[in-house]
Amino acid sequence: MSGMVEASPDGRPTPATLHDVAREAGVSVATASRALNGSTRNVRTENVSRVLAAAAKLDYEPHLSAQAIAKGSTRTAALVVGDVADPYFSSIAAGVTRAAEAAGLIVTMAVADRSPERELEIVRTLRGQRPRVIIIAGSRVDGAGTRDALVEELAQYRTAGGRVVLISQQDLPFGTVTIDNRGGAGQLARALAGAGYRRFAVIRAPERVRTSRERVDGFTEGLREAGVSLDDRFVVETEFTRAGGYAAARELAGRGLDGIEVVFAVNDVMAIGAMTAFRDAGLVPGEDIAVAGFDDIGSAVDVVPALTSVAVPLEEAGASAMRLALAEGSETVRIETRVILRESTPPR
């Protein structure tokens, strides 16, 4: 009979289900679901009315977690990072988590291993999980061939009610928290030139990695402003990792430093790897060869000598990204940097 709900074995009425409501209203389960969760764009007005009346008659209580997923408003936020071993990303994650907890959200994290293809695959998977927010942290990579597909995936996710923010270069049409890589590297170059250094080497990531390219361009420009030129023979390309920094420094030491006074690595983990390689080659960092990095990760002050770096408020960058997402902002937030000179680059 219409309107009746079966009893449980102990004689108590079983709570009405969505199927019960759909049967009572004479509509499909999908129509009943859309009417009850507010997604009524493709539901006729009379069907909405019948579904709501049926739900009231049966004392139907929606399953809140299922309804939240249908609306794309689960209590989770997804953070996609480039490298789980790099303290750069763990600092960003701390800021994202702090802001998410303040908003009552739980953060899940996925690692793209600095691969644009893996990043796209993760975003496609996340769309099915329907988090409230997706934040992608990491350098954009030129020539990967995934940009258009990534934009399409994120645009569809946003259309369904999700919120997207990047911590990266201002490249995709979404809200972005961007770091002043170029300006910070220029400040560092001028500071080192002001400390008396004139012969420089650079350890960088491949040209297609935009963060590295911005930092090298800014550093070169800063040297030029200080009246110093950078010899291309002493610009070594390697992986954007500690191991990459180690390999590049071994290469420099092996072929002879030829009067090089200071090595700038485009991030701190590369710089720390380079310091280890120089020690293994019989050189003392801070005495025989100066070393500088970028990011000012926590371990920059733990190594000996303490590492000169460009400080980036990474936790604040993460928190800013979450706040921007929750505010449904689409603007660009710029994170400023500052140079910190330490014992790894003593004045000459």
Order of alpha helices (4+ residues) and beta strands (2+ residues): alpha-alpha-alpha-alpha-beta-alpha-beta-alpha-beta-alpha-beta-beta-alpha-beta-alpha-beta-alpha-beta-alpha-beta-beta-alpha-beta-beta
